[in-house]
């Protein structure tokens, strides 16, 4: 399926946001906040045949789906050359912004690059080495809109990790937005394909006549893209199953209600299903934030989308009985984006473990991380921050352990290894050690025959 969204006509949108007490939430209302879904189950049945057709029919299926879902007739699926030319097609200001974002994101991710190590202890040389995946695919949403930032966030950490072949797949707009193509090129993509939706994920996973199969597929997308990633997982690796975007703002009475509201509205414009919430320990602040949101939404270009997101079960403006209750709410919410706007933001951050990315202080809007501060904006949603983090260099490398034992070290370990092996009924394991130790002893001085 496509990422295409119809243009909105935003006329006289009315929003009425009210502040509510955390303590007054019913069990069902709490579930609405804490059990957020990526929407995969609702579309999984639609995605399965798409994946199967791409796997069986290759490029022909991709072209048919482009006609059906995107209303676009696709000639060349590979638009790598077009991406290179797009650098000249975008205006100077946009190109400068793309290059600045690429530079900042690259600098941040270079600090994440893991280093091989070896250490020797009592004759046991042990270590760990890291090697990049050889081929990865980055999905970049598109359709009617351009998302150059998603190209940057997916491609840059892969190139920093040393991936040999980084492919980008993005929906076949007519044309594909030059800013997206230019960003893919500037970020270092080796191939760019004009294919979107579930069919793009299938093409990257299994390959077609044009699209090279990869080892891992990463990147954000709509419910169909996410469901396709769930379907191919196991045949290839994926990053994670991400749903609609989220923000949680934790604030106190020192926060500027207009700025808190602006952050909520900014995240709400992503998607009608976005989850946007603020929680504070001060009721007066909560009511001021709610009033500011109500005032700001009608002035936004995507006011209808914002209003729909604010009406979600996972969205709202809440006040807690204490700072501790607000922190506990945030910990359970496990937000994709956690903004802390309070006097003691560092102390609050220490109390909240579950978050995809933290934004501390009044001058750190989520939008900065979305585009150019350097951190990655591909982050876990739906409570996924409880168990894993966002896209990073680690996403694109795998590790191996390394060991070398000298004869004395093996002799020291032999009693432990043989006892445990025999306890588990694996006599041959014990014998593989025993033969070496006893052979060394027979040759004298711990030296085995060459």
C-alpha positions in Angstrom: 0.0 0.0 0.0 1.0 3.6 -0.4 1.8 6.4 2.0 -0.1 8.9 -0.1 -2.4 11.1 2.0 -5.0 13.4 0.5 -4.5 17.2 0.9 -6.5 18.6 3.8 -8.9 21.4 3.6 -8.9 23.0 7.1 -11.8 25.2 7.7 -13.2 26.5 11.0 -11.8 23.6 13.1 -12.9 23.8 16.7 -11.0 22.1 19.5 -11.9 22.0 23.2 -9.1 20.4 25.2 -9.7 20.0 29.0 -7.2 19.3 31.7 -7.9 16.1 33.7 -6.5 14.6 36.9 -4.4 11.4 36.6 -6.1 10.1 39.7 -9.5 10.4 38.1 -8.7 8.3 35.0 -10.8 5.1 34.8 -9.1 1.7 34.1 -10.3 2.0 30.5 -8.9 5.5 30.2 -5.5 4.4 31.6 -5.5 1.5 29.0 -6.1 4.1 26.3 -2.9 5.9 27.3 -0.7 2.9 28.0 -1.8 0.3 25.4 -1.1 2.1 22.2 -1.1 0.0 19.0 0.8 0.2 15.7 -2.4 -0.9 13.9 -0.7 -3.9 12.3 -3.4 -6.5 13.1 -6.1 -4.4 11.3 -4.3 -4.6 7.9 -2.2 -7.8 8.2 -4.7 -9.8 6.0 -4.5 -7.1 3.3 -0.7 -7.1 3.3 -0.1 -10.9 3.1 -1.1 -11.2 -0.6 0.8 -8.1 -1.6 4.0 -9.5 -0.1 3.3 -12.9 -1.8 2.8 -11.3 -5.2 5.9 -9.3 -5.1 7.9 -12.3 -4.0 6.5 -14.4 -6.9 6.2 -11.7 -9.7 8.9 -9.2 -8.9 9.0 -5.9 -10.9 5.7 -6.6 -12.6 3.8 -6.7 -9.3 5.6 -3.5 -8.2 4.4 -1.7 -11.3 0.8 -3.0 -11.0 0.7 -1.9 -7.3 2.0 1.5 -8.2 -0.9 1.9 -10.6 -3.4 0.5 -8.1 -2.4 2.2 -4.9 -0.5 5.4 -6.1 -2.2 6.1 -9.4 1.3 6.4 -10.9 2.7 4.6 -14.0 6.2 3.6 -13.2 8.9 3.2 -15.8 12.3 2.9 -14.2 12.1 1.5 -10.6 15.7 2.4 -10.0 16.0 6.2 -9.8 19.6 6.4 -8.4 20.7 8.6 -11.2 17.7 10.9 -10.7 18.6 11.2 -7.0 22.0 12.4 -8.0 20.5 15.0 -10.4 18.0 16.1 -7.7 20.9 17.8 -5.9 20.8 20.4 -8.7 17.0 20.5 -8.8 16.3 21.6 -5.2 16.8 25.2 -4.2 20.0 26.4 -2.5 18.4 26.9 0.9 16.9 23.4 1.0 20.1 21.8 -0.2 22.0 23.7 2.5 19.5 22.5 5.2 19.9 18.9 4.0 23.7 19.1 4.1 23.7 20.6 7.6 21.3 17.9 8.8 23.4 15.2 7.3 26.6 16.6 8.9 25.0 16.8 12.3 23.5 13.4 12.2 26.7 11.9 10.9 28.8 13.5 13.7 26.4 12.2 16.4 26.3 8.7 15.0 30.1 8.5 14.6 30.4 8.7 18.3 28.3 5.5 18.5 30.7 3.4 16.4 31.7 0.3 18.4 35.4 -0.6 18.8 36.9 -4.1 18.7 38.6 -5.2 21.8 40.8 -8.0 23.2 42.0 -8.6 26.7 44.1 -11.4 28.2 43.5 -12.7 31.7 45.3 -15.8 33.1 46.1 -17.1 29.6 42.6 -16.5 28.3 42.5 -14.0 25.5 38.9 -12.9 25.1 37.4 -10.2 23.0 34.6 -8.9 20.9 34.6 -7.7 17.3 32.0 -5.8 15.3 31.2 -6.1 11.6 28.6 -4.2 9.5 25.8 -5.9 7.7 26.5 -6.1 4.0 23.1 -4.9 2.6 20.3 -3.0 4.2 17.1 -1.3 3.0 15.8 2.0 4.3 12.1 2.8 3.8 11.4 6.5 3.4 7.7 7.5 3.5 6.4 9.7 0.8 3.4 9.8 -1.5 2.0 13.4 -1.6 4.6 14.7 0.8 8.4 14.9 1.0 10.3 13.4 4.0 14.0 14.1 3.4 14.6 13.9 7.1 13.6 10.2 7.1 16.1 9.5 4.3 18.9 11.1 6.4 18.0 9.3 9.6 18.0 5.9 8.0 20.9 6.1 5.6 23.5 8.0 7.7 23.8 5.6 10.6 24.1 2.7 8.1 26.9 4.4 6.2 28.7 5.2 9.5 28.4 1.6 10.5 30.2 0.7 7.2 27.3 -1.1 5.4 28.5 -1.8 1.8 25.1 -1.4 0.1 22.4 0.9 1.4 19.2 1.0 -0.6 16.4 3.5 -0.2 12.8 2.7 -1.2 10.3 5.6 -1.4 6.8 5.8 -2.9 6.4 6.7 -6.6 5.1 10.2 -6.4 4.7 11.8 -9.8 7.4 12.9 -9.5 9.2 11.7 -6.4 9.9 14.8 -4.4 13.4 16.1 -5.3 14.1 17.0 -1.7 13.7 13.3 -0.7 15.9 12.1 -3.6 18.6 14.7 -2.9 18.6 13.8 0.8 19.0 10.1 0.0 22.0 11.0 -2.3 23.6 13.4 0.2 23.2 10.9 3.0 25.1 8.3 1.0 22.5 5.9 -0.4 23.9 3.4 -3.0 20.6 2.7 -4.7 17.2 4.6 -4.7 14.1 2.7 -5.8 10.8 4.3 -6.7 8.5 1.9 -4.9 6.4 2.4 -1.7 4.2 0.7 0.8 4.0 -2.9 1.7 5.3 -3.8 -1.8 8.5 -1.9 -1.2 9.2 -3.8 2.0 8.6 -7.1 0.2 10.9 -6.1 -2.7 13.7 -5.2 -0.3 13.2 -8.4 1.7 13.1 -10.8 -1.3 14.5 -8.9 -4.2 13.1 -8.5 -7.7 14.7 -8.1 -11.2 15.6 -4.5 -10.3 15.6 -4.3 -6.5 18.5 -6.0 -4.7 17.5 -8.1 -1.7 18.9 -6.9 1.7 19.6 -8.4 5.1 17.6 -5.8 7.1 14.8 -3.4 6.5 14.5 -0.3 8.6 12.5 3.0 8.6 9.1 4.4 9.5 5.9 4.0 7.5 2.2 3.7 7.7 0.3 0.7 9.1 0.7 -1.3 5.8 4.5 -0.7 5.8 4.6 -1.8 9.4 2.5 -4.9 8.8 4.7 -5.8 5.9 7.8 -5.6 8.1 6.0 -7.9 10.5 5.3 -10.3 7.6 8.9 -10.5 6.3 10.5 -10.6 9.7 12.3 -13.9 10.1 13.3 -14.0 6.4 15.1 -10.7 7.0 15.8 -8.6 10.1 13.9 -5.4 10.8 14.4 -2.6 13.2 11.0 -2.6 15.0 7.3 -2.3 14.5 6.6 1.4 14.9 3.1 3.0 15.0 1.9 6.6 15.0 4.1 9.2 16.4 4.0 10.2 20.1 5.1 12.9 22.5 4.8 13.2 26.2 5.6 16.5 27.9 6.4 16.4 31.6 6.3 19.9 33.0 5.9 22.0 36.2 4.7 25.5 36.9 8.0 26.9 35.5 7.1 25.8 32.0 5.7 28.2 29.4 2.2 26.8 28.6 2.4 28.2 25.1 5.6 26.3 24.4 4.2 23.0 25.9 1.1 23.4 23.7 3.2 24.1 20.6 5.0 20.9 21.1 1.8 18.9 21.5 0.3 20.5 18.4 3.5 20.0 16.4 3.3 16.2 17.1 -0.4 16.1 16.5 0.0 17.3 12.9 1.8 14.1 12.0 -1.2 11.8 11.9 -4.8 11.6 13.2 -3.7 8.7 15.3 -0.7 10.4 16.9 -0.6 10.3 20.7 0.1 13.7 22.3 0.0 14.1 26.1 1.2 16.5 28.7 1.4 15.7 32.4 2.3 18.2 35.2 2.2 18.3 39.0 0.4 21.7 38.9 -3.3 22.0 38.0 -3.1 25.6 37.1 -0.3 24.8 34.5 -2.4 22.0 33.1 -5.4 24.2 32.5 -3.2 26.9 30.9 -1.7 24.3 28.6 -5.1 23.0 27.6 -6.3 26.5 26.9 -3.2 27.2 24.8 -3.7 24.0 22.7 -7.3 25.0 22.1 -6.2 28.4 21.0 -3.3 27.2 18.7 -4.9 24.4 16.8 -7.3 26.4 14.5 -4.3 28.4 13.2 -2.4 25.4 12.0 -2.4 24.3 8.4 -3.2 20.8 9.4 -5.8 21.7 12.0 -8.2 18.8 11.2 -5.4 16.3 11.7 -4.3 18.0 14.9 -7.9 17.9 16.3 -8.3 14.3 15.5 -5.0 13.4 17.2 -5.9 15.4 20.3 -9.2 13.4 20.5 -7.4 10.1 20.7 -7.7 7.9 23.8 -3.9 8.2 24.1 -3.9 12.0 24.1 -4.7 14.6 26.7 -3.5 17.2 29.2 -3.3 15.8 32.7 -2.3 16.9 36.2 -0.8 14.7 38.9 -1.0 15.0 42.7 2.8 15.1 42.9 6.0 15.2 40.9 6.4 11.5 41.7 3.0 10.6 40.3 3.8 12.5 37.1 7.1 10.7 36.8 5.4 7.3 37.3 2.9 8.2 34.6 5.7 9.0 32.2 7.6 5.8 33.1 4.5 3.7 32.3 3.7 5.7 29.2 7.2 5.0 27.7 7.0 7.7 25.1 8.7 7.8 21.7 9.6 11.5 22.5 9.8 12.6 26.1 10.0 16.4 26.6 10.8 17.6 30.1 10.2 21.2 30.8 10.8 21.8 34.5 13.2 23.4 36.9 14.9 20.1 37.7 14.8 18.5 34.3 17.9 16.4 34.8 16.6 15.0 38.1 13.3 14.1 36.5 15.1 12.5 33.5 17.0 10.2 36.0 13.6 9.0 37.4 12.2 8.1 33.9 14.0 5.1 32.3 11.4 4.3 29.5 11.7 6.8 26.6 12.9 6.7 23.0 14.5 10.1 23.0 14.7 12.8 25.7 14.3 16.5 25.1 15.4 18.6 28.1 14.6 22.2 28.7 12.4 24.9 27.1 14.6 25.4 24.1 14.7 21.8 23.0 11.6 21.1 20.9 11.1 17.7 19.5 11.3 19.3 16.0 15.0 19.9 16.6 15.6 16.2 16.9 13.3 15.4 14.1 15.5 17.3 11.7 18.9 18.5 12.6 20.2 18.3 16.1 22.0 15.1 15.3 20.0 12.4 17.2 17.9 9.9 15.3 14.1 10.3 14.9 13.4 6.7 14.0 12.2 5.6 17.5 10.1 3.0 19.2 6.4 3.8 19.7 3.5 2.1 21.5 5.5 1.5 24.7 8.4 -0.1 22.8 10.8 2.2 24.7 10.3 -0.2 27.6 12.5 -2.8 25.9 14.5 -1.2 23.1 15.9 2.0 21.7 15.8 3.8 18.4 17.8 3.5 15.2 21.5 3.8 15.7 24.8 2.5 14.4 24.2 -0.6 16.5 21.2 -1.4 14.3 23.5 -2.0 11.4 26.3 -4.1 13.0 26.5 -7.5 14.5 29.1 -8.7 17.0 31.2 -11.8 17.3 33.1 -12.9 20.4 36.8 -14.0 20.0 38.8 -16.2 22.3 42.2 -17.9 22.4 43.4 -20.1 25.3 46.9 -21.2 26.0 47.6 -24.7 27.4 47.8 -23.6 31.0 44.6 -21.7 30.8 42.8 -24.7 29.3 44.2 -26.9 32.0 42.9 -24.5 34.7 39.4 -24.6 33.1 39.4 -28.3 32.4 37.9 -29.5 35.7 35.0 -27.0 35.5 34.3 -27.6 31.8 34.4 -31.4 32.0 32.3 -31.5 35.2 29.6 -29.3 33.6 29.7 -31.2 30.3 29.3 -34.6 32.0 26.5 -33.2 34.2 24.6 -32.3 31.0 25.3 -35.7 29.5 27.6 -34.3 26.8 30.6 -36.6 27.3 32.2 -35.8 23.9 32.4 -32.1 25.0 34.4 -33.2 28.1 36.6 -35.5 26.0 37.5 -32.7 23.6 39.0 -30.9 26.5 40.5 -34.0 28.2 42.4 -35.0 25.1 44.1 -31.7 24.9 45.0 -31.5 28.6 46.2 -35.1 28.8 48.1 -34.8 25.6 49.9 -31.7 26.8 50.8 -33.5 30.1 52.2 -36.5 28.2 54.5 -34.3 26.2 55.9 -32.8 29.3 56.3 -29.2 30.5 52.9 -28.4 29.2 54.1 -28.4 25.6 52.3 -30.6 23.1 54.0 -32.1 20.1 54.0 -30.0 16.9 
